[in-house]
Structures are given as C-alpha cells and as structure tokens.
Amino acid sequence: MRATALLVSFAVISLLPTTYATANEPSADALQALDRQTRQLDRVHSVVVAYDGEIIHELHQGGPGVASPANIKSLSKTVLAAITGAAIEAGIVESAEQPMVALLGDHLPSGTDPRVNEITVAHLLAQQAGLERTSGGNYSAWVASANWVNDAITRPFVDAPGGRMLYSTGTSHLLSAALTHASGESTHALAQRLLGDPLNITIRPWLRDPQGIYFGGNDMQLSPQALIEVGELYQNDGIVFNEAGDEQRILPEGWVEESWQPRGTSRWTGDGYGYGWFITQLADKDVYYGRGYGGQALFVIPEREMTVVITSDPNPPSPGGQFQQQLNRLVEGLLIESSQ
C-alpha cells in the first residue's frame, strides 16, 4: 500500500502550514481534458494526479511507466532538499543555518576563499552560495573535472553568500558532499533510510562523481508514483502515518513553511525559489514546484489538495523554457476546472 493511502484526511488538513477549505476533486471532464492536452505534447511521458492523499488519475504515453524509475534530472534538487530536511530531523545536520564547512570537516580543499566559511546549508538549498555557477555553459567542463566538489567550491565568488539566486548544480553537489561527510553514509543510503523507507518508495542508486559522492541535484531515478509520495509529504507538513495509524515526523516542524518561503528569484521565470522549490501562482492559487531538464515536474497545490507529477523525455535537445510554461498550463487547466 502506498504511503498516501495511509494518510488520515482530517490530519492532512490540520497539519498544513495554512488551513484551507475543502477543495473540489477534479471532475472526470477535467481529467479527460488534461489527457487531451497532454497528448498534444509528444515529449511528455506520463502524468499522475493525486487528490486528498490518493492517486486519482494516471496517464502513460511513452517512456518508463508510472511505477518505473525515470531520470528526473534537476527535479533531484527538490528531492535532495527533502533528504536534507530529514537529515536535520534525524540530528545529522544541526539546522539549515549550520555552516557547510562544519559538515565537510577535513574534506575542505586547501586554499579556499575565506568567504566559503560563510556558506550555510540554507544557502546551498536556496542556490545562494555566491560561487560562480557550474550550470549552463560551465556544466560540461565541471563534470569533466577530476574532483567535482573541489572544482565547485574553489570557483570565484560572484556574489556574497546569501545573495542572489545563482542556479547551479555544483551548489547542490556541495550539499550532497556535506551530507555524506557529516553522516558517514552515502547520499543514496541517507535518501533510502530517511526518505524512501518511511514513504514506502524505492530510491535506486544514481550517478556518482569521481570520488564516489552521489550527484547532488541531477540524475536521480524515481518513478512518478514515488514522486507523488514526496509531494504528499510536503502536503502533510512532513508527517506520514504507518499502517497502525501512528504518525512519524520525517521533516522538521516548520520545514515545509520554511522551504516554501521565497529566498531568491529565478532570472528565467521570475518565480520565487525556496529550499529546492520554485514558487508561483496558477489560476490564482499558490503553487510550489520542482522542475528538471526536458520536462520533469512535481507540483504541490495545497489549496486544491492536489499533487501532480509530469515526466518527459529527458534527452537533448532541450525543449526550452516555453515547455515548462506548457506544463504549467496543463496544471492550471486542471485547477480551473476543479474550482468550478
């Protein structure tokens, strides 16, 4: 049984950071319209919709099935943020304000800029490390380097730690390295133990760097159904219920609210960015989403009690930023229909 099936509806409502009136379930007509619109987007592989903690609709038109692992690309950053929150709840990390260097310990390379000492876990989560980006035009050279961590952490500062959002997979990889060295476990082991096991999902091993650090922020393998469970964890303020109905807190109290506070702004979309989540509005509703190259997306809409996962062809060439807007419109149409 999936973890979502164990959630108690009255507890779901009471545990959200903001309490909402009972939302309307998407109608059959709305879901049929979603399918028609999705079929016009050949790149999309699958769409899964959950309402009130239960999966109510699945569409599969290509690629891995809805229960099969798919490469979620940079949507991994959203999952990594959840792993980090779980590590804080487990006492592996003190708080989001803990300095990165305290977690890296003696694995910090020599000759780093003194400002590296100012970078906190929060800065890594919110893409505010201040270091030159490894994404975009710098990506290929970075992943071809002999040591991804050292390369990322010795890049020049282009802003102060805590400054503007600088979207960089290298920043997320530093977070993966920090979790690994602080815990003595691999990021994959932490992910499965702290997140996968309580959510009753399997997180398969994924790509590692030359030193064996699991890629932070890219190439994780999760099924659309598993991603629904991650979204539902945030819907329910970081709590799941076991088969006996007992609650288990996975993310720290207040973590979801902190994660959904905009700390920077995407230069490409203008959307806010928190701890691994973009923040926007669709159909006049607050929407929190993670995204990955090629059209991988996880949407959480608390006011509608909905979680939506979309997976797409992850291979180049990129369909561009306009494709994300097309995915947003799929969700927006669903929200409009469900409010009528």
C-alpha positions as CSV (number, residue, x, y, z in Angstrom):
1,M,0.0,0.0,0.0
2,R,1.4,3.4,-0.9
3,A,2.1,5.9,1.9
4,T,-0.6,8.2,0.6
5,A,-3.2,5.6,1.2
6,L,-2.4,5.7,4.9
7,L,-3.0,9.4,5.4
8,V,-5.9,10.5,7.6
9,S,-7.9,13.2,5.9
10,F,-8.6,15.3,9.0
11,A,-5.0,15.2,10.0
12,V,-3.9,16.2,6.5
13,I,-5.9,19.4,6.8
14,S,-4.9,20.3,10.3
15,L,-1.1,19.8,9.7
16,L,-0.8,22.1,6.7
17,P,1.1,25.4,7.3
18,T,-2.1,27.2,6.2
19,T,-5.6,25.7,6.6
20,Y,-7.7,25.6,3.5
21,A,-11.4,24.9,3.0
22,T,-12.2,21.5,1.5
23,A,-11.3,21.6,-2.2
24,N,-13.2,20.1,-5.1
25,E,-11.9,16.9,-6.6
26,P,-11.0,17.2,-10.3
27,S,-14.0,16.1,-12.4
28,A,-14.0,13.4,-15.0
29,D,-14.3,16.1,-17.6
30,A,-11.3,18.0,-16.2
31,L,-9.2,14.8,-16.3
32,Q,-10.3,14.0,-19.8
33,A,-9.3,17.5,-20.9
34,L,-6.0,17.1,-19.2
35,D,-5.4,13.9,-21.2
36,R,-6.3,15.5,-24.5
37,Q,-4.0,18.4,-23.9
38,T,-1.2,16.1,-22.8
39,R,-1.4,14.0,-25.9
40,Q,-0.6,17.1,-27.9
41,L,2.8,17.2,-26.2
42,D,4.7,14.3,-27.6
43,R,7.6,14.8,-25.3
44,V,5.5,14.1,-22.2
45,H,5.8,10.5,-21.0
46,S,3.4,10.4,-18.0
47,V,1.1,12.5,-15.8
48,V,0.0,11.4,-12.3
49,V,-2.6,13.3,-10.3
50,A,-3.3,12.9,-6.6
51,Y,-6.1,14.4,-4.6
52,D,-6.6,14.4,-0.9
53,G,-3.7,11.9,-0.5
54,E,-4.8,9.4,-3.1
55,I,-3.7,8.9,-6.7
56,I,-6.9,9.5,-8.8
57,H,-5.5,9.6,-12.3
58,E,-2.6,8.3,-14.3
59,L,-1.7,8.8,-18.0
60,H,1.2,7.0,-19.6
61,Q,2.1,7.7,-23.3
62,G,5.8,6.9,-23.5
63,G,9.0,6.1,-21.7
64,P,9.0,4.3,-18.3
65,G,5.7,3.5,-16.8
66,V,4.2,5.4,-13.8
67,A,5.6,2.8,-11.4
68,S,9.0,2.6,-13.1
69,P,12.1,4.8,-12.2
70,A,12.7,7.7,-14.6
71,N,15.6,10.1,-14.7
72,I,14.1,13.2,-13.1
73,K,17.2,15.4,-13.9
74,S,17.2,18.7,-11.8
75,L,14.0,17.8,-10.1
76,S,16.5,15.9,-8.0
77,K,17.2,19.2,-6.2
78,T,13.7,19.2,-4.7
79,V,14.2,15.6,-3.5
80,L,17.7,16.5,-2.1
81,A,16.1,19.3,-0.2
82,A,13.7,16.8,1.4
83,I,16.6,14.5,2.2
84,T,18.4,17.4,3.9
85,G,15.3,18.2,6.0
86,A,15.1,14.6,7.0
87,A,18.8,14.7,8.0
88,I,18.1,17.7,10.2
89,E,15.2,15.9,11.9
90,A,17.5,12.9,12.4
91,G,20.1,15.1,14.0
92,I,22.8,14.5,11.3
93,V,22.7,18.3,10.5
94,E,22.1,20.8,13.3
95,S,19.9,23.2,11.3
96,A,19.7,25.0,8.0
97,E,22.0,27.6,9.5
98,Q,24.9,25.3,10.1
99,P,28.0,26.2,8.1
100,M,28.8,23.9,5.2
101,V,32.4,23.7,6.3
102,A,31.4,22.2,9.6
103,L,29.8,19.3,7.7
104,L,32.7,18.9,5.3
105,G,35.3,18.8,8.0
106,D,38.7,17.9,6.8
107,H,37.4,17.3,3.3
108,L,37.6,21.0,2.6
109,P,40.3,21.7,0.0
110,S,43.2,23.9,0.9
111,G,43.4,27.5,-0.4
112,T,39.6,28.2,-0.5
113,D,38.3,31.7,-0.3
114,P,37.6,32.7,3.3
115,R,34.0,33.5,2.3
116,V,33.4,29.8,1.9
117,N,33.2,29.7,5.7
118,E,30.0,31.9,5.5
119,I,28.1,29.4,3.3
120,T,25.4,27.7,5.2
121,V,23.1,24.7,4.4
122,A,20.3,27.2,3.8
123,H,22.5,28.9,1.2
124,L,23.1,25.6,-0.6
125,L,19.4,24.7,-0.5
126,A,18.3,28.1,-1.9
127,Q,21.1,28.3,-4.5
128,Q,22.6,31.3,-2.7
129,A,26.2,30.1,-2.2
130,G,27.6,33.1,-4.2
131,L,30.0,30.9,-6.1
132,E,30.3,31.0,-9.9
133,R,27.7,28.7,-11.4
134,T,28.6,25.3,-12.8
135,S,25.4,25.0,-14.8
136,G,24.8,26.4,-18.2
137,G,27.9,27.0,-20.2
138,N,30.2,25.8,-17.4
139,Y,28.5,22.5,-16.9
140,S,30.4,20.3,-19.3
141,A,33.8,21.4,-18.0
142,W,32.7,20.9,-14.4
143,V,31.5,17.3,-14.8
144,A,34.7,16.6,-16.8
145,S,36.9,17.7,-13.9
146,A,38.8,15.3,-11.7
147,N,37.1,16.4,-8.5
148,W,33.6,17.9,-8.7
149,V,33.5,19.1,-5.1
150,N,36.9,20.9,-5.2
151,D,36.0,22.4,-8.6
152,A,32.7,23.8,-7.4
153,I,34.0,25.1,-4.0
154,T,37.1,26.9,-5.5
155,R,35.2,28.8,-8.1
156,P,35.3,32.6,-7.8
157,F,32.6,34.4,-5.8
158,V,30.3,36.4,-8.0
159,D,28.1,37.4,-5.1
160,A,28.1,37.2,-1.3
161,P,26.8,34.0,0.4
162,G,23.1,34.6,0.9
163,G,22.9,37.0,-2.0
164,R,21.0,36.5,-5.3
165,M,19.9,33.1,-6.5
166,L,22.6,31.5,-8.8
167,Y,21.1,28.3,-10.1
168,S,24.0,25.8,-10.1
169,T,24.1,22.1,-9.8
170,G,27.5,22.4,-8.3
171,T,25.9,24.1,-5.3
172,S,23.6,21.2,-4.9
173,H,26.5,18.8,-5.2
174,L,28.3,20.5,-2.4
175,L,25.2,19.8,-0.3
176,S,25.4,16.1,-1.2
177,A,29.0,16.0,-0.2
178,A,28.3,17.8,3.1
179,L,25.6,15.2,3.9
180,T,27.9,12.3,3.0
181,H,30.8,13.5,5.2
182,A,28.6,14.6,8.1
183,S,26.8,11.3,8.3
184,G,29.4,8.8,7.2
185,E,26.8,7.4,4.8
186,S,26.3,7.9,1.1
187,T,23.6,10.3,0.0
188,H,21.8,7.4,-1.5
189,A,21.9,5.4,1.8
190,L,20.5,8.5,3.6
191,A,17.9,9.0,0.9
192,Q,16.6,5.5,1.2
193,R,16.8,5.3,5.0
194,L,15.4,8.7,5.9
195,L,13.0,9.3,3.0
196,G,12.4,6.2,1.0
197,D,11.7,3.7,3.8
198,P,9.1,5.8,5.6
199,L,7.4,6.8,2.4
200,N,7.5,3.1,1.2
201,I,9.3,4.0,-2.0
202,T,12.5,2.7,-3.6
203,I,15.2,5.2,-4.4
204,R,17.7,3.5,-6.7
205,P,21.4,4.4,-6.8
206,W,22.3,7.0,-9.4
207,L,25.4,8.7,-10.8
208,R,28.4,9.4,-8.6
209,D,31.3,11.7,-9.0
210,P,35.0,10.5,-9.3
211,Q,35.3,10.5,-5.5
212,G,32.1,8.4,-5.1
213,I,29.8,11.3,-4.0
214,Y,26.3,10.8,-5.3
215,F,25.4,13.5,-7.8
216,G,23.7,16.3,-5.8
217,G,20.9,17.8,-7.8
218,N,20.8,15.7,-11.0
219,D,20.1,12.3,-12.5
220,M,18.2,10.7,-9.6
221,Q,15.9,7.8,-10.6
222,L,12.4,8.0,-9.2
223,S,9.0,6.8,-10.5
224,P,6.1,9.3,-11.0
225,Q,4.3,7.4,-8.2
226,A,7.2,7.8,-5.9
227,L,7.4,11.5,-6.6
228,I,3.7,11.8,-5.6
229,E,4.7,10.5,-2.2
230,V,7.4,13.2,-1.9
231,G,4.9,15.8,-2.8
232,E,2.4,14.4,-0.3
233,L,5.0,14.5,2.4
234,Y,5.1,18.3,1.9
235,Q,1.3,18.5,1.7
236,N,1.2,17.0,5.2
237,D,3.8,19.2,6.9
238,G,6.5,16.5,6.8
239,I,4.5,13.7,8.5
240,V,3.5,10.3,7.4
241,F,1.3,7.6,9.1
242,N,2.2,4.0,9.4
243,E,-0.2,1.1,8.9
244,A,-1.2,1.3,12.6
245,G,-2.2,4.9,12.1
246,D,0.7,6.3,14.1
247,E,2.3,9.4,12.8
248,Q,6.0,9.7,12.1
249,R,7.6,13.1,11.5
250,I,10.1,12.9,8.6
251,L,10.8,16.6,8.1
252,P,11.3,19.1,11.0
253,E,8.4,21.0,12.3
254,G,8.1,24.2,10.2
255,W,10.4,22.8,7.5
256,V,7.7,22.9,4.8
257,E,6.8,26.5,5.6
258,E,10.5,27.5,5.5
259,S,11.0,25.6,2.2
260,W,8.2,27.5,0.6
261,Q,9.4,31.0,1.5
262,P,11.0,32.7,-1.5
263,R,14.6,33.5,-0.8
264,G,15.6,34.3,-4.3
265,T,14.1,34.8,-7.8
266,S,14.7,32.8,-11.0
267,R,16.2,35.0,-13.6
268,W,14.5,33.0,-16.3
269,T,10.9,32.7,-15.0
270,G,10.7,35.4,-12.3
271,D,9.3,32.8,-9.9
272,G,10.5,32.7,-6.3
273,Y,12.8,30.0,-5.0
274,G,13.0,28.5,-1.6
275,Y,14.6,25.3,-0.4
276,G,14.6,23.3,-3.6
277,W,11.1,24.6,-4.6
278,F,10.0,27.2,-7.1
279,I,7.1,29.3,-6.0
280,T,4.4,30.7,-8.3
281,Q,0.7,31.2,-8.8
282,L,-1.5,29.3,-11.3
283,A,-5.2,30.0,-11.5
284,D,-4.8,32.4,-8.6
285,K,-3.6,29.6,-6.4
286,D,-0.2,29.3,-4.7
287,V,1.7,26.5,-6.4
288,Y,5.1,25.0,-5.3
289,Y,7.0,23.0,-7.9
290,G,10.3,21.4,-8.7
291,R,11.5,21.0,-12.2
292,G,14.1,19.2,-14.3
293,Y,15.6,19.3,-17.7
294,G,13.3,18.2,-20.5
295,G,10.0,18.5,-18.7
296,Q,10.3,16.7,-15.3
297,A,8.0,18.4,-12.8
298,L,6.4,18.0,-9.4
299,F,3.6,20.4,-8.4
300,V,2.1,20.7,-5.0
301,I,-1.1,22.8,-4.7
302,P,-2.2,22.8,-1.0
303,E,-5.3,24.9,-1.5
304,R,-6.6,22.3,-4.0
305,E,-5.2,19.3,-2.0
306,M,-3.6,18.2,-5.3
307,T,-0.2,16.9,-6.2
308,V,0.8,16.5,-9.8
309,V,3.8,14.8,-11.4
310,I,4.8,15.1,-15.0
311,T,7.7,13.2,-16.6
312,S,9.0,13.7,-20.1
313,D,11.8,12.7,-22.4
314,P,15.0,13.7,-20.5
315,N,17.3,13.6,-23.6
316,P,18.6,16.6,-25.5
317,P,17.8,18.8,-27.2
318,S,16.1,20.8,-24.5
319,P,12.5,21.9,-25.4
320,G,13.3,25.2,-23.8
321,G,11.6,27.3,-21.1
322,Q,8.4,27.5,-23.1
323,F,7.9,23.8,-22.5
324,Q,7.7,24.4,-18.7
325,Q,5.0,27.0,-19.4
326,Q,3.1,24.4,-21.3
327,L,3.3,22.0,-18.3
328,N,2.2,24.9,-16.1
329,R,-0.8,25.3,-18.3
330,L,-1.8,21.7,-18.0
331,V,-1.9,22.1,-14.2
332,E,-3.6,25.5,-14.5
333,G,-6.4,24.0,-16.6
334,L,-6.9,21.3,-14.0
335,L,-7.1,23.9,-11.3
336,I,-9.6,26.0,-13.1
337,E,-11.8,23.0,-13.9
338,S,-11.7,21.7,-10.3
339,S,-12.8,25.0,-8.9
340,Q,-16.0,25.2,-11.0
